[in-house]
Amino acid sequence: MSKEMFNPYYGLFEYSAVLLMDAEKRIRLLQFVTGTSRVPMNGFAELYGSNGPQRFTIELWGTRDKLPRAHTCFNRLDLPPYESFEELREKLHIAIENAQGFEID
């Protein structure tokens, strides 16, 4: 990643975007990233992925024109380097509202 893409306030953007979500959107975000709509009884420390305990992580990835993507097996959210809080909030909303899982018949 080039230094031009790095925004020192990006972590604050992510945190603020989640804090400003209502409870239903937070549940959808959790479902989008982890595949479950519930936090484990003993908190995020007990989140499991495909290889056992797996922390919830956020990775910088892609370009601004991309939507956020999730890897539910790894409890990971990939966020492009959006330039503003408003852009992050809008694209995250689009991603979680339009996400579709997969089902095995």
C-alpha positions, 0 to 999 in steps of 0.5 A, a space after each residue: 500500500 502506498 503512503 498516499 493511500 494511508 489516512 491517519 484518521 482511518 481507524 477513527 472513521 471505522 469506529 465512528 461508523 459503527 458507533 453511529 449505526 443503530 442496533 439493527 445495522 450493527 447486527 447486520 454488520 456482525 452477520 456480514 463479517 462473522 456469519 452470525 448475528 450474535 456475539 459469543 456469550 463471553 464476548 468477542 474473545 471467543 469468536 471462532 473461525 474455520 481454524 478455531 479462535 479467530 479475532 474480528 479484524 479489519 484490513 485495508 484493501 483494494 481501491 476506493 471504487 470497491 465496496 467493503 468485503 467480508 471473509 466470514 471464515 476468518 471474521 475479517 472485514 476488508 475496507 478500501 481506503 475511502 477518503 472520508 467518513 461519509 464515503 466509508 459510511 455509505 459504502 459500508 451501508 450498501 455492502 451490509 444491506 445488499 450482502 447475500 450469504 450462500 446456502 447449501 441445498 
